[in-house]
Amino acid sequence: MWLIRHTNWSFISRSKAILPLLQKGALFRKKSYNKRGPPSLSKEKMEKLNSKLLMENLYIMQENERLRKRAELLNQENQTLHTELQHRLANATAAAATTTSTKANKKFNKRDI
């Protein structure tokens, strides 16, 4: 993904403690605010929030990539099994046709005798 290659992810080493929280879903919980809206944030809090959101985004992108690869593998497996099934059905049909024609030939030969 182009975003991962062209982004500076140096902040990840500073915030490795966030990954366990991401995996537990703690950072994805919505916060409830009063009627006045979210409180004003200082620069430090904004940087923390930005780092947290970047980590969430990174986690989601990694999970998406993992799931995309898994789906690709399952699709390949499905295609392989479908092809194998087609071959087996074709072989079974050919064998059934051969058996039927052999039985018909035997009956026909018995009548000639």
C-alpha positions in Angstrom: 0.0 0.0 0.0 1.5 3.4 -1.0 0.6 5.1 2.2 2.7 2.7 4.3 5.7 3.0 2.0 5.6 6.8 1.8 4.8 7.6 5.4 7.3 8.3 8.2 6.4 5.8 10.9 9.2 6.7 13.4 6.5 7.5 16.0 5.7 3.8 16.3 8.9 3.1 18.3 7.8 5.8 20.8 4.4 4.5 21.3 4.6 0.7 21.4 2.5 0.7 24.5 -0.5 1.5 22.4 -0.5 -1.7 20.4 -1.8 -3.9 23.2 -4.6 -1.4 23.8 -5.4 -1.5 20.1 -5.6 -5.2 20.0 -8.0 -5.2 23.0 -10.1 -2.5 21.3 -9.7 0.0 24.1 -8.8 2.8 21.7 -11.8 2.2 19.5 -14.4 3.1 22.2 -16.4 6.2 21.7 -16.2 8.9 24.3 -19.3 10.7 25.4 -19.3 14.4 25.7 -21.7 16.8 27.3 -24.0 19.1 25.2 -21.2 21.7 24.7 -19.2 19.3 22.6 -15.6 18.0 23.1 -13.4 19.9 25.5 -10.7 22.1 23.9 -7.5 20.2 23.6 -4.0 21.5 24.3 -1.2 21.0 21.8 0.2 18.1 23.8 -3.2 16.4 24.0 -3.7 16.9 20.3 -0.4 15.3 19.6 -1.3 12.3 21.7 -4.6 12.0 20.0 -3.0 12.3 16.6 -0.5 9.5 17.6 -3.3 7.4 18.9 -5.3 7.8 15.7 -2.2 7.1 13.6 -1.7 3.9 15.5 -5.3 2.9 15.1 -5.0 3.6 11.3 -1.8 1.5 11.1 -3.5 -1.3 12.9 -6.5 -1.2 10.7 -4.3 -1.2 7.5 -2.3 -4.1 8.8 -5.5 -6.1 9.6 -6.9 -5.2 6.2 -3.7 -6.4 4.4 -3.8 -9.7 6.5 -7.4 -10.3 5.6 -6.8 -9.4 1.9 -4.0 -12.0 1.7 -6.2 -14.6 3.5 -9.1 -13.9 1.1 -6.7 -14.4 -1.9 -5.4 -17.7 -0.5 -9.0 -18.9 0.0 -9.9 -17.9 -3.5 -7.0 -19.8 -4.9 -7.9 -22.9 -2.9 -11.6 -22.6 -4.0 -10.5 -22.4 -7.7 -8.2 -25.5 -7.2 -11.0 -27.5 -5.6 -13.5 -26.4 -8.3 -11.1 -27.6 -11.0 -10.5 -30.9 -9.2 -14.3 -31.4 -8.9 -14.8 -30.7 -12.6 -12.1 -33.3 -13.5 -13.7 -35.9 -11.2 -17.1 -35.3 -12.6 -15.8 -35.6 -16.2 -14.0 -38.8 -15.3 -17.1 -40.2 -13.6 -19.3 -39.3 -16.5 -16.9 -40.9 -19.0 -16.6 -44.1 -16.9 -20.4 -44.3 -16.7 -20.7 -43.9 -20.4 -18.1 -46.6 -21.0 -19.9 -49.0 -18.6 -23.2 -48.3 -20.2 -21.9 -48.9 -23.7 -20.1 -52.1 -22.6 -23.3 -53.5 -21.1 -25.2 -52.6 -24.2 -22.6 -54.4 -26.4 -22.8 -57.5 -24.2 -26.6 -57.6 -24.5 -26.4 -57.1 -28.3 -23.8 -59.9 -28.6 -26.0 -62.3 -26.6 -28.8 -61.7 -29.0 -26.6 -62.6 -32.0 -25.8 -66.0 -30.4 
